[in-house]
């Protein structure tokens, strides 16, 4: 198997110019806030529906619970962390000099 070195990309190392230019997103962040809110509506709706429909359709309603957990990426707290990451992505910059790190607003 051969590799073409012209198409391979290298991840930006912390402190390099590439790492400072690109906004970083956390592991739970979505691309946009509306998309993240839609995931939350589906997730929380499926979880609530699985419990609310339990008396009506029985244990079959619990099949909605895994769908809700998948939409929330594991748990409601994970979704909330992702919301905070999605809202703040690209808005804050961390700069570390002489052992001291500061958070500053990114320029639009």
C-alpha positions as CSV (number, residue, x, y, z in Angstrom):
1,X,0.0,0.0,0.0
2,X,1.4,3.3,-1.0
3,X,0.7,6.8,0.4
4,X,0.8,10.0,-1.5
5,X,2.4,12.5,0.7
6,X,1.0,15.5,-1.2
7,X,-2.6,14.7,-0.1
8,X,-1.8,13.7,3.5
9,X,-2.5,16.4,6.1
10,X,-0.9,16.8,9.4
11,X,-3.0,17.7,12.5
12,X,-2.1,21.1,13.9
13,X,0.1,21.0,16.9
14,X,-0.8,23.1,19.9
15,X,0.8,26.5,19.7
16,X,1.3,26.4,15.9
17,X,-0.2,29.0,13.6
18,X,-2.8,26.5,12.3
19,X,-4.0,25.7,15.8
20,X,-4.6,29.3,16.6
21,X,-6.5,30.1,13.5
22,X,-9.1,27.3,13.5
23,X,-11.8,27.4,16.2
24,X,-11.8,24.2,18.3
25,X,-15.0,22.4,19.1
26,X,-15.5,20.0,21.9
27,X,-16.5,16.4,21.6
28,X,-20.2,17.1,22.2
29,X,-20.6,20.2,20.1
30,X,-22.7,20.4,16.9
31,X,-22.1,22.3,13.8
32,X,-24.8,24.9,14.5
33,X,-27.0,25.9,17.4
34,X,-30.3,25.2,15.6
35,X,-29.1,21.7,14.7
36,X,-28.1,21.1,18.4
37,X,-31.5,22.4,19.6
38,X,-33.2,20.1,17.1
39,X,-31.2,17.1,18.4
40,X,-32.3,18.1,21.9
41,X,-36.0,18.3,20.9
42,X,-35.8,14.8,19.3
43,X,-33.9,13.4,22.2
44,X,-35.9,14.8,25.1
45,X,-39.2,14.2,23.1
46,X,-38.3,10.5,22.6
47,X,-37.4,10.1,26.2
48,X,-40.5,11.8,27.4
49,X,-42.6,9.9,24.9
50,X,-41.2,6.5,25.9
51,X,-42.4,7.2,29.5
52,X,-45.6,8.9,28.7
53,X,-46.8,6.2,26.2
54,X,-46.0,3.4,28.6
55,X,-49.6,3.1,30.0
56,X,-51.0,3.3,26.4
57,X,-48.9,1.0,24.4
58,X,-47.0,-0.9,27.1
59,X,-43.4,-1.9,27.0
60,X,-43.1,-1.2,23.3
61,X,-42.9,2.5,24.1
62,X,-39.5,1.9,25.7
63,X,-38.1,1.4,22.2
64,X,-38.1,5.2,22.0
65,X,-35.6,5.5,24.9
66,X,-32.5,4.4,22.9
67,X,-33.5,6.8,20.1
68,X,-33.6,9.6,22.6
69,X,-30.2,8.7,24.1
70,X,-28.6,8.5,20.7
71,X,-30.0,11.9,19.8
72,X,-28.6,13.3,23.1
73,X,-25.3,11.6,22.5
74,X,-25.5,9.5,25.6
75,X,-27.2,11.5,28.3
76,X,-29.0,14.8,28.9
77,X,-25.9,16.3,30.6
78,X,-23.8,15.4,27.5
79,X,-26.3,17.4,25.4
80,X,-26.1,20.4,27.8
81,X,-22.3,20.4,27.7
82,X,-22.5,20.2,23.9
83,X,-24.9,23.1,23.8
84,X,-22.4,25.2,25.8
85,X,-19.6,24.1,23.5
86,X,-21.6,24.8,20.3
87,X,-22.5,28.3,21.5
88,X,-19.0,29.2,22.6
89,X,-17.1,27.6,19.6
90,X,-15.0,30.2,17.9
91,X,-16.0,33.0,20.2
92,X,-13.2,32.6,22.8
93,X,-9.5,32.2,22.2
94,X,-7.0,30.9,24.8
95,X,-3.5,32.3,24.7
96,X,-0.8,31.1,27.0
97,X,2.4,33.1,27.6
98,X,5.0,32.7,30.3
99,X,3.0,30.1,32.2
100,X,-0.2,32.1,32.3
101,X,-3.2,31.5,30.2
102,X,-5.9,34.0,29.3
103,X,-9.3,33.8,27.6
104,X,-10.1,36.6,25.2
105,X,-12.9,37.2,22.8
106,X,-12.2,36.3,19.2
107,X,-12.3,39.0,16.6
108,X,-15.3,38.7,14.3
